[in-house]
Amino acid sequence: MEALGIEVVHLYGLTETGPFLTSCEWQPGWNDLEVSQRYRLKARQGISQLFTDVRVMDEHLREVPMDGKTIGEIVARGNNVMDGYYKQPEETAQVMHGGWFHTGDLAVLHPDGYIEVVDRAKDVIISGGENISSVEVEAMLYEHPAVLEAAVVGVPDSTWGEVPKALVVLRPGQQASAQELITFCRARMAHFKAPRPVEFLDGLPKTATGKVQKFALRERYRAGDSNRGQGE
């Protein structure tokens, strides 16, 4: 898009927040960085907008350190945050406790104060006691030239509890084997994060707004169908 002369501004928020909470405000000093660095910076969710208090906190509502590593949940409060869900007091209490709206998005806080989402809390894969960000694995798969779309979900495993499974849509006219994609990921990230089974699909289930329906994929592969496609 940049090559086409389009300036991309990254915004982050939810329906419950009006909807925007943060924007990735571009710093002039970043213009001289090489393209991969600019991409990583622009992909961050950024800093809170005016009149909105957005923070990354642990389970005890303590702010995480600005180290770009410690994971917490994005919480917010402000005049653009909802009062609650209509006639759903229990659901409202779950997301509004402690005086903050809890987004369910896990993130890190960088030394420059910019927030970066690492995953949805419900999408984190716990394999052998290690937390694996499905977003991180998906981003790695997208770097493979043959991959058009990718979604990663946790599937049951007798040894590790669960392991990451990749559902991949290939680009038209491109080919790649499951082992090729697994090897590609293992060469570029911690081995335990790389997908074990890989399955190729014609398309991923999506909402009307284009979001991948990971809950549908989780239900499909946790309902006794987790081994399908391992050798594909």
Secondary structure, 3 states (H helix, E strand, C coil): CCCCCCCCCCEEECHHHCCEEEECCCCHHHHHCCHHHHHHHHCCCEEECCCEEEEEECCCCCECCCCCCCCEEEEEEECCCCCCCCCCHHHHHHHCHHHCEEEEEEEEECCCCCEEEEEEHHHCEEECCEEECHHHHHHHHHCCCCEEEEEEEEEEECCCEEEEEEEEEECCCCCCCHHHHHHHHHCCCCHHHCCCCEEECCCCCECCCCCECHHHHHHHHCCCCCCCCCCC
